[in-house]
Amino acid sequence: QTAIAAIDAGYGRSRLWAFATQNWPQGVVMQLFGSEFQVPYGDVGAITLMAHIKRRQQHEYGFKDEHYGQIAVTCRQHAQLNPEAQMKKPMTVDDYLRSRWVAEPLRLFDCCPNTDGGGACIVTSAERARDLPRRPARILGAGQSHSSEMIHPHGYGREHWGGKKSAEMAYGMAGVTPEDIDVAQFYDAFTPRVIHDLVAYGFCEPEQVGDFIASGNLSLGGSLPSNTAGGLISEGHLSGFGHIREAVRQLRGECDARQVEGAELCLVTGYGGAPHEAPPTVSYSALVLGR
């Protein structure tokens, strides 16, 4: 969004966007303001936060471990078609169910691997892109929103699912609806994130998510092929940068065995925040890219 704004404002025609990370397995060391309850009980970091989120999802809507397992297995199947994926060992739902608890109810295969890596992309004007030797992807819509649902003990109503505002911004700017999306790259550092985004970004009502996943709709042959390079769970966790690259490659038709036929629109979602700082907030972002 910053690059688009700079180009539209006339501050040059192109922007280079680069990213690199060398991860500590527990993530960024947090400044633990207001954590007199979290620290003594070990409730620190992304893993325990996602355990709470998974528990809440299962409590509210009855999602089964098999639904989360199907997300992990689908990502692994896609990663097996990606020569650059970090995790390519075959996996079944039974393998998922046998994996150890990390922070119950979060299992090992609910979690992404620890990844070192980086990448870069260039954002330029549509006028400049016409001269490029390779087909560009068009940025049709972008949105971000920041919410505090985690400090509300009973959550919000359905209209306030975190991420809905970023979805409305991105879809509105692009002039599309969820039904128009051909392929999605959901921020999947943990499997509960995919379940959340299926609702927040308008693909399912909460009661529909389990059947939607169980029916294979996230696979390459499904109605919403998702995380087609393996996602953060199996391709590797570069804070979502790989999702941007995979979206561009899908729209260029460069993905070989994992190519989604006729892909013209791709949704990319992002997630982050500071859940253990004061005030605790989480952040959502979305891009709609077009061929």
Secondary structure as UniProt FT lines:
FT   HELIX           2..8
FT   TURN            9..10
FT   STRAND          14..22
FT   TURN            25..26
FT   TURN            33..34
FT   TURN            36..42
FT   HELIX           46..61
FT   HELIX           65..79
FT   TURN            80..81
FT   TURN            83..84
FT   HELIX           93..98
FT   STRAND          101..103
FT   TURN            104..105
FT   STRAND          106..107
FT   HELIX           108..110
FT   STRAND          116..124
FT   HELIX           126..129
FT   TURN            130..131
FT   STRAND          138..147
FT   HELIX           149..151
FT   TURN            153..154
FT   HELIX           158..160
FT   TURN            162..163
FT   HELIX           164..174
FT   HELIX           178..180
FT   STRAND          183..185
FT   HELIX           191..200
FT   TURN            201..202
FT   HELIX           206..208
FT   HELIX           209..214
FT   TURN            215..218
FT   TURN            220..221
FT   TURN            228..229
FT   HELIX           231..234
FT   TURN            239..240
FT   HELIX           241..252
FT   HELIX           256..258
FT   TURN            261..262
FT   STRAND          265..274
FT   TURN            275..276
FT   STRAND          281..290
//
